[in-house]
Amino acid sequence: MPETLRQFKAAIFQALAHPTRIAILEVLRDRELPVSVIVEQLGLEPANVSQHFAVLRSKHIVSNRKEGNQVYYAIRDPLINEVLDTMRRYFQVHIEESIQMLRETERTEMPAGVAS
């Protein structure tokens, strides 16, 4: 596999490597929505959502259009839903390992002096 293809794949996974961006894609899964609806559904600040959309746009994962004073976003290619679905199935298959990993992560992220 050519190195440029590996770098392209890594860049896509980096764009997907944030829980907020995954949440945005889940909200957009089946439909185009205005930013205001996405902000409301996710309970996030508009500036925060805007930063995440900048990453998703830069990797051509979402498309956008402006209508009046609203900006609408949609998933550019439904194949991204298949990628997320595959990762969900992978997680489910390896749920026990994943639970252990999450518990270990939780313990290491606890502030000093807090019992788990």
N, C-alpha and C positions, 0 to 999 in steps of 0.2 A: 504494500500500500504506500503510495507516495506521501511524503512528509506533509505536503500542503493539505492533503485530505485529512490527515490526522489532526493538524492544527485547526482546520475548519470544524471538525467534530468536537474538539476540545472547547472551542469558542462557543459552540451551541450549548454544550453541557455547562459551561461556566455561566452562560446567560440563564440557564434553568436552575442554577445552584443556589437559589434564594427562595425561602418559603413564601415571601410576598409575591414574587413573580409567578410561582406555581399557583398561588391563590388567584392571581389575576387571570391566568390562563384557564383555571377551572371555572371562573365566573363567565368568561368569554366562550366557553366550550362550544355552545350550540348557537350563539347569536352575537351579533354586533351590538355594542352598548356604548352610550355616552360616558365620558369620564365621570360625570357627576353621579351616575348610578353605581359605577364601580367603587368610587370613593365611599358612597353611602353603604353599599353592601359589605365592604371590607372594614369599614370603620377606621379608615386611614386619612391622614392629612393629604390634601391635593398635591402639595409639593413632593411628598414622599412617593405617591403614585406616579407623578410625572417623571421622577428620576428612574423608577423601575421601567416605565414605558420607553424611556430613552434607550435603555439597555436592550429591551426586547425589539425595538425598532431597528437598532443598529445591527442586529443579527437577523433581521428580516423575519422575525417570528410573528410579529403582528403588523397589520396595516392600519392606517388611519385615514379619516376624511373629515373635513370640516363642513358643518351645516349650520349656518347662522353663527351663533356664539358657542355652539356645542362642538366638541371633537368626539367623534365616534371611533372606537377601536374594534377590530375583529382579528381572530387568528388567521394568519395568512394562508396556511396550508393545514387541513385537518389531520395530516400525518403526525403533527405534533401531539394531537390527542392520543394517537396510537402509541407514541413514545411514552407519554405519561401513564397510559393504561398498562403498558408493558412493565414499567417500573413499579406500578402498584401491584401487579401480579407477582413480580419478583420479590417484592417486600412481603407479600402474603405467604409465599412459599417458604421464605426464610424468616418468618415472624418470630420464632423463638430466639434465633440469633440476634435479630433486630431488637427485640425487647431487652435482651441482656446488654447490647451495645448502648441503647438509650439509657438504661439504668446506670451504666458505668459513666456515660457522658454527664448525666445529671449529677452524679457524685463528684466528678472532677470540676464541675462548674459551680458547685455550691460555695458560697462565701465561707471563709475560715470561721470556725466556731459555730456553724449551723449544722445541726444533726440531720442526717437523711432519713 
